[in-house]
């Protein structure tokens, strides 16, 4: 973990805009994602975005964003980050930004479904029959199999282009406790197969009008080696995870877990966490971009969510206080205008850096970072822990 000599901050606010990519990576065609640009294509699809606060920090300098022009003298540092790890999923992106670059991609079962010996063991050990076991859109498979699930009690199992084993169940048919218990069985069975996440997908409603709830839980593999979160926690630095951060890291290195119900709730809870914390890290994931709008290919909803975050940003910066560093990024793309699939997209992600030591109009171009891990290295250097993968970013004013 080498890098420049930076100012040190008592508090860091690390905000992940889940799936807000800023343009296809050079290898995107290998993933079927040539032409993806979550932020740029969303802005174009809705006739322009109103994001004055992030615009002043340099957001419009990252890609062509209709309504958010590039600035010659922004108030924040800005750049893009390339993913060094193979893949385009949540776990890979978050682990890499926290200082663990993967050499090998997590296992996927898009074409074949999960092996019969795994599914037989899952049924035997969980006590549930199952249906599905193929790649599908979550909303589509729930609508299609939901009535049969409610009639029989069999769990709906599906996957995607990501390394995920997803289990859907109606909350009136299978209690959350039993659904989570089944997920824990699957997690244990799938560890040897190197499957990144088991996801509980509870839903409510009636046939033709089902909707997934915020009682979702992610059951992740343990990180393969210590992340910056582990190093901070082991050194006595508080790490507050807001949203699904705790789940993504299987609880490791997260000293306080704040569950959220969507972006609006996540913003409010982040604001309160920043006010309550004297020293340490508030690490927030805003999931609605991905879960509610990206996968459902809803650019209008995606645009509204972007503008909501922008409008709330001054409150977050004020809550963090004058001796704080704000880092804004994403973990992958999920272009809501993509017509080729409903999966994540292999994209560069934004890097926005703000602190009180950057004079107005003196923000710098940080270029294209070769790995998301540079974020984790920057956080590690600030609190004097390490090493982790990556190189600390020059964030001086």
Secondary structure, 3 states (H helix, E strand, C coil): CCECCCCCCCEEEEEEECCCEEEECCCHHHHCCCCCCHHHHHHHHCCCCCCHHHHHCCHHHCCCECCECCCCCCCCEEEEECCCCCCCCHHHHHHHHCCCCCCCCCCCCCCCCCCHHHHHHHHHHHCCCEEEEEECCHHHHHHHHHHHHHHHCCEEEEECCCCEEEEEEECCCCCHHHHHHHHHHHHHHHHHHCCCEEEEEEEECCCCCCEECCCCEEEECCCCCCCHHHHHHHCCCCEEEECCHHHHCCCCCCCEEECCCCHHHHHHHHHHHHHHCCCEEEEEEECHHHHHHHCCCCHHHHHHHHHHHHHHHHHHHHHHCCCEEEEEECCCECCCCCCCCCCCECEEEEEEEEECCCCCCCCCEEEEECCCHHHHHHHHHHHCCCCCCCCECCCCC
